[in-house]
Each structure stands twice: as structure tokens, then as C-alpha cells.
Amino acid sequence: MNSKEHDILLDTLRARFETHMHRHESLSWTEVRERLKSKPEALRALHAMEESGGEPDVIGKDENGRIAFCDCSPETPLGRRSLCYDEAALAARKENKPQGSALGMAAAMGVELLTEEQYRALQQLGEFDLKTSSWIATPPEVRKLGGALFCDRRYGKVFTYHNGVQSYYAVRGFRAVLTV
């Protein structure tokens, strides 16, 4: 990221932070900016989140006091859809392979998929995925059996579903979380 992209990203994040104060009432932009200044790898990850349509914003602090950023785009990010769950699922597909996997793309971006708990907490801050769905971090015992979990919001409720790890759909992607 060059210095102009760096400045544009910080301006974008600041504007979004100030517009959606209900997502992070106990935090100041000064605190967030200082934390980001000390973590250049976090800015690269946030840039990747922004570039793929995630509209990252601060959603609070985690249990260790780290600032948590999450994709807050109304629908699952457009640049991260049509992905199977993980690299093993991608390698196992013989025909009609998707462009990649959710876990593979997340790793390349330097972020993680939301857990079910994080996804449900995000839904307390707004209404997300009303037309799309998002892969979430799947427990190893489910993945070992060939499945993966995803969530969406329909009828005013958040639903968690399962699907085979090799499946992919044009309306399913993933939301990312980054803690700094």
C-alpha cells in the first residue's frame, strides 16, 4: 500500500467510524488510529477487506482488550463470494471449481472468518445478510465429517445452517474479523 492509499484508507475508516458510533460507543477514533499506527500489517488486512467490499468498521474490543474490526457491508462482501469452505474442499472438486476457498482467501488477507458467536453479535449492531449468506468458522468435528456452517438473517432472525464444504453459491461468501 502506498502512502496515498494509506491515507485514503484511514480517512474512509475514520468516516465510517464516526458515522456508526453505535457499533463502538466506548472507543475513540484517536485510540483506534494509534493502535493502527503500531500495526502496519493490520492496515494491509483492512485494505484487503475494504477492496473486496467488506466496509470494515470497529465493532468493539475483544476479551483481551484488542480492537475488533468486522465487515459491516449490508450483504456478504461481493469480492468474496462463490467460494467453497476450505482448500481441501477446493482440491477435492473435480469439476466446476470455484475461484477459491473462504479459509484460503481469509488467510491470504490476514483475517479470520467470524465464529457463530461473533456473527450473532454483529447482528445486534445492524441487519446484515438479508439476501446473502456467510461461511463461518466451523468446529473441527463438523468439518471432519465433510460439513461447514454458514449464517444469514431472514424473517428478523439469525439462522445457522450446514452444507458440504465443497459447495459454493453466488450469494455465499464470508465476513472477516480482524483484531488489533
Secondary structure, DSSP 8 states (H G I E B T S, - for coil): --HHHHHHHHHHHHHHHHHTGGG-TT--HHHHHHHHHT-HHHHHHHHHHHHTT--EEEEEE-TTS-EEEEE--SSS-GGG-S-BSSHHHHHH--SS--S-BHHHHHHHHT-EE--HHHHHHHTTSS---SS-EEEE---HHHHHTTEEEEEEEETTEEEEEEEETT---TTEEE-EEEE-
